[in-house]
C-alpha cells in the first residue's frame, strides 16, 4: 500500500474489501498452495474452499510428519499451547472444513475480525473504516457488501461476545483516542530513520560546504590574479 497508494491497493485486492493492514477480506484473504509430490492421496490440481488460518500451518506439518505437539513442560520450561487445526483431513480429501463453528479472532492496530463458520464480524478504524462492527456472510458475500448486523442481531451479539473473549484471552489492547495506523507508521518511520539519516545528512552538508569554500577560494584567487 505504501508503494502504490490506497487507491491502487484497493484495485489490486478487488473485488474483496480493503487491502493490506485492514481487516477486510482484501487485507486477509490469500490462497494457500500445497504440494506433496509422490503422495497419491494429495492430488495435484485439487481446489478446496475451506477456511484456514496461518496458525494451522504448524499443526498440519506436525500431523503429516506424525509428530505430537509439545504440551505442558519441555526442558524445565512451560510450553506455550499451540493454537490452530491440522489441515491434513482437508488436504487428503476427507473433510472440506476443519474449523467448523469454532470462533477465531484477529486484531492488528485496532482493525479486528472474528470468524465463525460462514460468518465474519469485522471492524476497521479510520481512515480504513468507520470504527463500527459489521457482520458478513463471507461464503456468499466475500466482497463484504451486505451488512447483516441488524438482520441477524442474535448472531451479531453472540459473535461480539466471542470477540471480547478472544480479546481478553490474548490481551488485545484498545487503541488510544485519535489513533490511526497511517499516522503510527509515519511516526515509527520517523523515529527509526531520523537518528540514522541525520548524521549522514549532516556529513553530506559539511562536505558540500567544504567543497564550496574551496571552490570559492580558487575563484577568488583567480580573480585577484586577473587584476
Secondary structure, DSSP 8 states (H G I E B T S, - for coil): -TTTHHHHHHHHHTTSSS-TTSSSHHHH--------TT-TTS-TT--------TTHHHHHHHHHHT-----SEETTEE-----S---HHHHTTS-S-SSTT--EEEEETTEEEEEETTEEEEE--TTTS-S--EEEETTT-TT--S--TTTSHHHHHHHHHHHHHHHHHTT-----TT--HHHHHHHHHHHHHHHHHHHHHHHHHHHHHHHHHHHHHHHHHHHHHH-
